[in-house]
Amino acid sequence: MKVTLKIWRQPDAASKGAMHTYELDGVSSDMSFLEMLDVLNEDLIAKGEDPVAFDSDCREGICGMCGLMINGQAHGPEVTTTCQLHMRSFKDGDEIVIEPWRSDAFPVIKDLVVDRSAFDRIIQAGGYISVNTGSAPEAHSVPVPRDDAIRAFNVATCIGCGACVAACPNGSASLFMGAKITHLGELPQGQPERDTRVVGMVAQHDAEGFGGCTNIGECTAACPKEIPLDVISRLNWDLHAALRHGR
């Protein structure tokens, strides 16, 4: 198939960017979206032009590195990661607009690559448990109810890709935070630092410039791991409880 690509090009964080148009022919419907971009870059390099910079790593929908706005949708028209999106989701002659994640907290580094280290700092502010190092504890030493374990496991599937932020009109990372807080809050190991965790993570979230949540739901609709919206309710519940406790 033949497609027209309109891609955001920006040489560095300090420079202004603009949309550039490229015509790409011979695209197979079996290609992944990133493989299609690889083909474009091969053509650009052959012409002596600068290839389009974009993030990717595992290309298996696991690591969360890839992330693009495709025709105005985070990760594109399917509920999956960009690397798992295939060109069969498009038609011959389609025009495809490709942009980086749009958020003040995710500044553009180059072209389609953004700096998502704000997520790392949120995790550093409380997304962990403190344990003694050494040999692994006996598996049954801390019983966990089955439903709690399943809930924790399901929300722990968040890969930190940032689609929730890119899709949210407010640029909120509440779904990301809610997933981490719910994951640890469902487990006995997460209880000692439960209050300080949520207060620290929310404070860092706000300091990074993310917006507030107004429960629109675009975040969970775009999430490739289908993290449910109710993790934000858990986040708010834990935050109010921590503030009542004087944290």
N, C-alpha and C positions, 0 to 999 in steps of 0.2 A: 504494500500500500504506500501511498504518498501522503505525507502530512506536512502542515505548516506549523513551525514552532516559533512562538513568541516568548523569548527568554530574557529574564532580568540579568543584565550584565553590569557589574560594579567592580572596578579594579581593586579597591581596598576600602576599608571602613571610613577613611577620610574623604573619599571622592564621591561625587554624585553618580548615580546609576541611571540606566535607561533600558527600555525594552529593545531587543534586537530580533529581527525576523530571519529565520532559516528555513529553507525548503529541504526536506529529506525524503528521498525516494528509496524504494526497495526494502521498506520496513516489513518484517514478517510479523504476523499476528501472534506467533509463538514467542516473540521476544518479550522479556520483561521491560518495564519502563526504563530502568537504568541501563539495560543493554542497548536500548534505542539511543540513549544519550551517549553511550560508549561509541556507537557507530557515528553519531554526529561529531564527536570529538576526534575520531580517527580522520574524518573528512577535513575538519578544521586544521588539524596538525599537518595533514598532507598539503594544505594550501598555505602553510606557514603562519596560520592564525593561532591566537591563544585559545586553548580548549576551555570549555565551560567547567568551572569548578563546582562540584557538588559532593555532599557527604555520602559515604556508604562504607560498610564493613562486611558483616556476615552475609548479607543479601539472602537471608533466610527468614526474615521477619522476627528476629530474636533480639538483636543488639540495640535497636532504637536509633541508630546513627542516621539513617536516611530520613528525609522529611522534606517534602515540597508542597507548595500550593499549586494544584493542577486544575486549571479552569475554575479557580476560586474556591476549590475544595481541598481541605487538608488531606494529603495522600491520594487525592483523586476520587473518581466516581465509585470506587468499591470500598467496602469496610475492610481495609487491610493496610499494610505498610506500603510505602512507595516501591520498595524492592520487590514486593510480591504482586504488584499491579502489572498486568500484561497488556500488550498492545491490542489484544482481541477485545478490549473494552472500548476501543475507538474504531472509527470507520475510515475508509479511504477518502482522502480529501479533507479530513478534519483539521481544524485549527486548534492548536493546544497552547494555552498560555501557562507558562511555568515561572513561578516566583518563589522566593525564599519565605520561610516563616516570617510573619509580620507581627512584631512585638517590640516595644521599647526595651524589654528585658532580654531580647535575643538580637543584639546588633549584628548587622551583616559584616562578615569578614572579607568575603570575596564572592561575587556572583550569587550562587545559591547556597553558600555556606554561611551559617550563622553561629554565633558564640552562645552555647547553651550551658555555660558554666554556672549560671544562676541556679540551675537545678542542683548542681553539686553543692553549692553553698547552702541551699535549703536543707539538703540531707545532712550536711555537716552541722547544721544548727540543731538537729535533734532526731534525724531519721536513723537511729541505731539503738542497740541495747548494750549495756556495759556488762561484760562477763569476764571471769578469770580465764586466762589462757592456759593451755596445757592439753591433756588428753580429753577426748570427747566424753561427755557425761553418758551415763547409762540411759538408753533410749526411753525407758519407762519410768525414769526418776521424776519427771514432771508430767503428770497426766494432762491431756488436753481433750476436752469434749469434741466429739466428731464434728458436730456442726460448726463449732468455732474454728477447728482446723481447716475445714473445707472453705469457710468464708475467708480465712487468712490467706490460704493458698490462692484462691481465685483472684483476690485483689492484688496479691503479690506479683501477678503476671504483668503489671504495668512495666513497660520497658523505657519509660522516660523519653519518649520520642519528641514530645512537645506539641503534638497535634491538638491537644486540648486547648493549649494557649493560642495557637494559630487560628483555631476555629471560633474561639470565644470573642464576641464583639467587645468585651471589656479587657481582653488579654489576661484573663485570670488563670492561675495555675492551681486552682482549688481542687480539681479532680486529681491531679498529680499528688498534691499534698494529702488529700483525703485517702487515696489509695495506700500511701505509706503509713499514715496514722492508723487507719483501720487494720492494715496487715499486722502491725506490731501491737495494736490495742486489743486484738482478739486473743493474743497469746499470753500465758502467765509470765513469760520472760520479759514482756513489754510493760508490765504494770509499774515497777518501781519508778520509771522515768516518764510515766504517762503524762503527767501535768507539765513538766518542764519541756517535754518533747513538743507538744502542740503549741505552747506559748513561744518557744524558740523558733519553730518552723514558720509560724504565721508572721512573727516579727521580721524574719529574714525575707519571706515572700514579699511583704510590703516594702521593705527596704530596697529590694531589687527592682521595684517599679512595676510589678504585676498589678493588674486591676482587681477590683472586687467582684465577687460572684453575685449574680442576680438570678440564678436558677433558670437560665434560658434553655440549657440542655444541649447546646451545640457541641460541647466538649465530649460528652458521652456518645453522641451520634458519630463523631469523627474518630473516636478512640479505636485503634485496630485490635485492641485486646478486650473491647466492650466492657470496660470498667463501669459499673453502675453509678448513677447519679447520687444514690443514697450514701455513698462514702463522704459526700460533702456535708450531709446532715450529721454523720458521725464526727466529722471534723469540728463542726460548729458546736455540737453537744460537748465534746471533750474540751473545747476552748472555754466555753461558758463555765463548765465544771471546774476547770483549772483556775479561772479568775475568781470563782467563789471561794476556792481554797486559798486564795491570796498569793498565787504564784506570779 
